[in-house]
Each structure stands twice: as C-alpha cells, then as structure tokens.
Amino acid sequence: MASSISEGEAIFNYPRFGLPKFESHGGNIPNIEELIDVFRQGTLHLEQMAKKLEFPWAPDACRNRLELHNMYARSLVTSYVSRFSELSRGLLSAVDGKTYLLYALTGRSLIEITATLRYYMVYKYKPLFDKASLTPDDKQTLINLDDQHLRGTRFDWESFLFQRYGQMKEDAARKLREKKAKIKSASASYIQEPVNVQTCIEKWAEETPEVLIAYNLFCDLVHPNVGSAFLVASVANGQLSFSRSRGEPVGAGILQQSFPILVSATQKPFAKYLGLLIATIWQEDELVS
C-alpha cells in the first residue's frame, strides 16, 4: 500500500478550503465570488486528473486478489474523480446561468458522493487495513467489499440494458405486493446491494452534526416542497412570485448562504477520503498472493 495516509492524500492535491462556523450569524461568511473562483480551480484540477486516470477494467488479467483489489481501487478512484468533477462542472454552469434548482441538485449529489466514500473508508476498509496482515479470508472480504463499492445498486441494470422491460414491470409489481405484505423483496442474484446513502450521512453526522444540516438543506432545496419553490421564486416591490423572472431571485440569496456550507461539507473531506482510497493500492513489490 502507499506508505502512509499523507502519501495517499498528496497524490490528490486539491485546494484546501476553510470551514465556515455554523454558530456565526453573518460575520464569518467567506466572499462568495472568491469561493466560487477557488471551486472553479479545483474543478479544473479534477477534470485534468480524470483525463489522466486510464485503467481499463480487465479482472481476468489479475494474478491474485491483491492485484484484483488494485484494479477495483483504481476503477473506484477514477469513477469518483469523474463523477465529482462532472457534478462540480454542472454546479458551476448552474451558478453562472443562475439556475438555482440545478445548483441544488448537483450540490446534494456532491454531498452524497462524499458521504458514501467516507463511509466505505471509515467503516469498511479501515477495519481491514488496520490489521497487521490480511488472511486469505480477509483478502476475499476485501474483494467482496470492492465489488459492492463499485457495483452496488438496487436497479436491475441487466434487464434494462437487454431491454427486458416486461420482466422489469413484473418485478416492480411483485415488489409492491411484497412491500404491502411486509415481505422483504429478494433482488436478482447478480444485483449487489449498495450501502444506503442515509446511513452514510447519519454515521458522518455522529462525528460532524453540521453535515446533517447541509444534507437536510440541500434535500429540501430539491424535493417538491417549499425549498425547491424558493429556488424558482423572486421578489419585486415587496411581493413574492414563484417565477424567477418577476424580480430579485430568492435563489441568489440562498446560494450566498448555502454555498460555503456545501464547500465545507464536500471539498476537503472528498480530497481526504479519496487520498485514503488511493493509499489502499499495493505497490508492485507487495503484490504477492
């Protein structure tokens, strides 16, 4: 593996952000324009990194489970960087275009990706890598974990990709019947159940309660309720209208308050835990079965 956590983090040299204090009321909010500029620089760095990460999926070429883990880990790193950078680019486009609902949608996804990565590193990988050495059973547990981390889903992608829509309709109806009867639905054997994102958020919030504030805020901004309604509202002559074109957009004020919260919940934590994932990759001289 990489020789230390710091070595893994150094590979992912993302600009660091200061954390705003939730206890403050207006006196400690960073300059939004400057924060967006730093976010833009970080996004460019991620995009450049994503272009350099070329690791084709070829598990049959792996000689042992350590090599297979390396393949999984590199694929996971590439996937995380690609998704995070694309969402970040979408967020910047939303900010530039003043489409605040799209800003909130991408922001919530960034929180969920960061929370999921953290959960896997802290609660799944760390107990394994804290051991002095891995037994054959530990190595198989690691591969099973990697597979869940990369392929976890509740959606039947195989039926979708092979256009088995009739089967998908039957399965959906069956699951609804089983839910009503309080029977646990069985997924197809090829479906790898994922970790629930709410579990990831709540476990993180046990250590950092502010994360739950951030997630609840961005969930409310995208759900079909008052939060998302505010993002398409505007104020003119003291009157509120639920259209962006009537006056001063309400979403602009929400962006001012929420963007520092989003940055503190995602940027530095994502860099930290991605660095830890990179640090699980064995070096060539360590690749023994």
C-alpha positions as CSV (number, residue, x, y, z in Angstrom):
1,M,0.0,0.0,0.0
2,A,1.0,3.6,-0.1
3,S,3.3,4.1,2.8
4,S,1.1,6.5,4.7
5,I,-2.3,8.3,4.7
6,S,-0.5,11.6,3.9
7,E,1.2,10.0,0.9
8,G,-2.2,8.9,-0.5
9,E,-3.6,12.4,0.1
10,A,-0.6,14.0,-1.6
11,I,-1.5,12.3,-4.8
12,F,-4.8,14.2,-4.8
13,N,-3.5,17.7,-4.3
14,Y,-6.9,19.5,-4.1
15,P,-7.0,23.2,-3.0
16,R,-8.0,23.4,0.7
17,F,-11.0,25.3,1.9
18,G,-11.6,26.9,5.3
19,L,-14.7,25.7,7.2
20,P,-17.4,28.3,8.0
21,K,-18.7,28.3,11.5
22,F,-22.3,27.4,11.8
23,E,-22.6,29.3,15.0
24,S,-21.8,32.6,13.4
25,H,-24.6,34.9,12.1
26,G,-23.4,36.9,9.1
27,G,-19.9,37.8,10.3
28,N,-17.9,34.8,9.2
29,I,-19.2,34.0,5.7
30,P,-16.5,33.9,3.0
31,N,-16.6,36.1,-0.1
32,I,-18.8,34.0,-2.4
33,E,-17.1,35.2,-5.6
34,E,-13.7,34.2,-4.3
35,L,-15.0,30.9,-3.1
36,I,-16.5,30.1,-6.5
37,D,-13.2,31.0,-8.1
38,V,-11.4,28.5,-5.9
39,F,-14.1,25.9,-6.5
40,R,-13.6,26.5,-10.3
41,Q,-9.9,26.0,-10.0
42,G,-10.4,22.8,-8.1
43,T,-12.9,21.5,-10.7
44,L,-10.4,22.1,-13.4
45,H,-7.8,20.2,-11.4
46,L,-10.2,17.3,-11.0
47,E,-11.0,17.3,-14.7
48,Q,-7.4,17.2,-15.6
49,M,-6.8,14.4,-13.1
50,A,-9.8,12.4,-14.6
51,K,-8.2,12.6,-18.1
52,K,-5.0,11.0,-16.8
53,L,-6.7,8.1,-14.9
54,E,-6.9,5.4,-17.6
55,F,-7.4,2.0,-16.1
56,P,-9.3,-0.4,-18.3
57,W,-11.4,-3.0,-16.5
58,A,-9.7,-6.3,-17.0
59,P,-10.1,-8.5,-14.0
60,D,-9.1,-11.7,-15.9
61,A,-5.6,-10.3,-16.2
62,C,-5.1,-10.2,-12.4
63,R,-2.8,-12.9,-11.0
64,N,-4.2,-12.7,-7.4
65,R,-6.6,-10.9,-5.1
66,L,-4.2,-8.1,-4.3
67,E,-3.9,-7.3,-8.0
68,L,-7.7,-7.5,-8.3
69,H,-8.1,-5.1,-5.4
70,N,-5.8,-2.7,-7.1
71,M,-7.9,-2.9,-10.2
72,Y,-11.0,-2.2,-8.2
73,A,-9.4,0.6,-6.3
74,R,-8.1,2.4,-9.4
75,S,-11.5,2.0,-11.1
76,L,-13.2,3.4,-7.9
77,V,-10.8,6.4,-7.8
78,T,-11.3,7.1,-11.5
79,S,-15.1,6.8,-11.1
80,Y,-15.2,9.1,-8.0
81,V,-13.0,11.8,-9.6
82,S,-15.0,11.6,-12.9
83,R,-18.4,11.9,-11.1
84,F,-17.2,14.6,-8.7
85,S,-15.7,16.7,-11.4
86,E,-18.7,16.4,-13.7
87,L,-21.1,17.3,-10.9
88,S,-18.9,20.3,-10.0
89,R,-18.8,21.5,-13.6
90,G,-22.6,21.2,-13.7
91,L,-22.8,23.2,-10.5
92,L,-20.7,25.9,-11.9
93,S,-22.8,26.1,-15.0
94,A,-25.9,26.4,-12.8
95,V,-24.3,29.2,-10.8
96,D,-23.2,31.0,-13.9
97,G,-26.6,30.6,-15.5
98,K,-28.5,31.4,-12.3
99,T,-30.4,28.2,-12.5
100,Y,-30.6,27.7,-8.7
101,L,-32.6,24.5,-8.7
102,L,-29.9,22.8,-10.8
103,Y,-27.3,24.2,-8.4
104,A,-29.1,22.4,-5.5
105,L,-29.5,19.1,-7.4
106,T,-25.8,18.9,-8.2
107,G,-24.9,20.1,-4.7
108,R,-26.9,17.4,-3.0
109,S,-25.2,14.8,-5.2
110,L,-21.8,16.0,-4.2
111,I,-22.7,15.6,-0.5
112,E,-24.0,12.1,-1.1
113,I,-20.9,11.0,-3.1
114,T,-18.6,12.4,-0.3
115,A,-20.6,10.7,2.5
116,T,-20.6,7.4,0.7
117,L,-16.8,7.5,0.1
118,R,-16.2,8.4,3.7
119,Y,-18.5,5.6,5.0
120,Y,-16.6,3.0,3.0
121,M,-13.2,4.3,4.1
122,V,-14.0,4.6,7.8
123,Y,-16.4,1.7,8.4
124,K,-15.5,-0.8,5.8
125,Y,-11.9,-0.5,4.6
126,K,-10.2,0.8,7.8
127,P,-11.0,-2.3,9.9
128,L,-9.4,-4.5,7.3
129,F,-6.3,-2.3,6.7
130,D,-5.7,-1.8,10.4
131,K,-4.7,-5.4,10.6
132,A,-1.0,-6.2,10.6
133,S,-1.6,-8.6,7.7
134,L,-4.5,-10.0,5.7
135,T,-5.5,-13.6,5.8
136,P,-6.9,-15.3,2.7
137,D,-10.4,-14.8,4.1
138,D,-9.6,-11.1,4.7
139,K,-8.5,-10.8,1.1
140,Q,-11.7,-12.3,-0.1
141,T,-13.7,-10.0,2.2
142,L,-11.8,-7.1,0.6
143,I,-12.7,-8.2,-2.9
144,N,-16.4,-8.6,-1.9
145,L,-16.2,-5.1,-0.4
146,D,-14.7,-3.6,-3.5
147,D,-17.4,-5.2,-5.6
148,Q,-20.2,-3.8,-3.5
149,H,-18.4,-0.4,-3.5
150,L,-18.1,-0.3,-7.3
151,R,-21.3,-2.2,-8.4
152,G,-23.7,-1.5,-5.6
153,T,-27.3,-0.8,-6.9
154,R,-30.9,-1.6,-6.4
155,F,-31.7,-1.1,-10.1
156,D,-31.8,-4.1,-12.4
157,W,-29.3,-2.8,-15.0
158,E,-29.1,-6.2,-16.7
159,S,-32.8,-6.2,-17.6
160,F,-32.7,-2.6,-18.6
161,L,-29.6,-2.9,-20.9
162,F,-31.0,-6.0,-22.5
163,Q,-34.4,-4.3,-22.8
164,R,-36.3,-6.8,-20.7
165,Y,-38.9,-4.3,-19.9
166,G,-41.7,-6.9,-19.3
167,Q,-39.6,-8.6,-16.7
168,M,-38.9,-5.2,-15.0
169,K,-42.6,-4.4,-14.9
170,E,-43.4,-7.8,-13.3
171,D,-40.6,-7.3,-10.8
172,A,-41.8,-3.8,-9.9
173,A,-45.4,-5.1,-9.3
174,R,-44.1,-8.0,-7.2
175,K,-42.0,-5.8,-5.0
176,L,-45.0,-3.5,-4.4
177,R,-47.1,-6.5,-3.4
178,E,-44.3,-7.8,-1.1
179,K,-44.0,-4.3,0.5
180,K,-47.7,-4.2,1.2
181,A,-47.4,-7.7,2.8
182,K,-44.3,-6.6,4.7
183,I,-42.2,-9.3,2.9
184,K,-38.6,-8.5,2.2
185,S,-38.1,-8.5,-1.5
186,A,-35.3,-10.6,-3.0
187,S,-33.1,-9.0,-5.6
188,A,-31.8,-10.8,-8.6
189,S,-28.6,-12.8,-7.8
190,Y,-26.4,-10.6,-10.0
191,I,-27.5,-7.4,-8.1
192,Q,-25.0,-6.2,-5.5
193,E,-27.0,-4.3,-2.8
194,P,-25.4,-0.9,-2.0
195,V,-25.0,0.9,1.2
196,N,-27.9,3.2,2.0
197,V,-26.8,6.9,1.5
198,Q,-28.9,8.0,4.5
199,T,-26.8,5.6,6.6
200,C,-23.6,7.2,5.3
201,I,-24.9,10.7,6.1
202,E,-26.1,9.7,9.6
203,K,-22.8,8.0,10.5
204,W,-20.9,11.0,9.4
205,A,-23.2,13.3,11.4
206,E,-22.4,11.4,14.6
207,E,-19.0,12.9,14.3
208,T,-19.9,16.2,12.5
209,P,-23.5,17.2,13.0
210,E,-23.1,20.1,10.6
211,V,-23.1,17.5,7.7
212,L,-26.7,16.6,8.5
213,I,-27.7,20.3,8.4
214,A,-26.1,20.6,5.0
215,Y,-27.7,17.5,3.7
216,N,-31.1,18.3,5.0
217,L,-30.8,21.8,3.5
218,F,-30.0,20.5,0.0
219,C,-32.6,17.8,0.2
220,D,-35.2,20.4,1.0
221,L,-33.9,22.5,-1.9
222,V,-34.5,19.7,-4.4
223,H,-37.6,18.0,-3.1
224,P,-41.0,19.1,-4.4
225,N,-41.8,21.4,-1.4
226,V,-41.1,24.9,-0.2
227,G,-37.3,24.7,-0.6
228,S,-37.4,24.0,-4.3
229,A,-40.2,26.5,-4.7
230,F,-38.0,29.2,-3.2
231,L,-35.3,28.5,-5.8
232,V,-37.6,29.4,-8.7
233,A,-39.2,32.4,-6.8
234,S,-38.4,36.1,-7.0
235,V,-39.3,39.3,-5.1
236,A,-40.4,42.6,-6.6
237,N,-42.0,45.6,-4.8
238,G,-42.2,43.6,-1.6
239,Q,-44.2,40.8,-3.3
240,L,-43.2,37.1,-3.7
241,S,-43.8,35.4,-7.0
242,F,-43.0,31.8,-7.9
243,S,-41.2,32.8,-11.1
244,R,-37.5,33.8,-11.5
245,S,-38.3,36.5,-14.0
246,R,-40.5,38.7,-11.8
247,G,-37.8,40.4,-9.7
248,E,-34.9,39.7,-7.5
249,P,-34.4,35.9,-7.4
250,V,-34.7,34.3,-4.0
251,G,-32.3,31.6,-5.1
252,A,-29.5,34.1,-5.3
253,G,-29.7,34.7,-1.5
254,I,-30.0,31.0,-0.8
255,L,-26.8,30.5,-2.9
256,Q,-25.0,33.1,-0.9
257,Q,-25.8,31.3,2.4
258,S,-25.6,27.7,1.2
259,F,-22.5,27.6,-1.0
260,P,-20.0,28.0,1.9
261,I,-21.8,25.2,3.7
262,L,-21.7,22.9,0.6
263,V,-18.0,23.6,0.1
264,S,-17.1,22.8,3.8
265,A,-19.1,19.6,3.6
266,T,-17.6,18.3,0.4
267,Q,-14.3,19.6,-0.9
268,K,-11.8,18.9,1.8
269,P,-13.5,15.7,3.0
270,F,-13.6,14.4,-0.5
271,A,-9.9,15.0,-1.0
272,K,-9.1,13.4,2.3
273,Y,-11.0,10.2,1.8
274,L,-10.1,9.8,-1.9
275,G,-6.5,10.0,-0.7
276,L,-7.2,7.2,1.7
277,L,-8.7,5.1,-1.0
278,I,-5.6,5.7,-3.1
279,A,-3.5,4.6,-0.2
280,T,-5.0,1.1,-0.2
281,I,-3.4,0.3,-3.5
282,W,-0.5,-2.1,-3.1
283,Q,2.9,-1.3,-4.7
284,E,4.3,-3.7,-7.2
285,D,6.8,-5.3,-4.8
286,E,3.9,-6.1,-2.4
287,L,1.8,-8.0,-4.9
288,V,2.1,-11.5,-3.6
289,S,-0.8,-13.9,-3.4
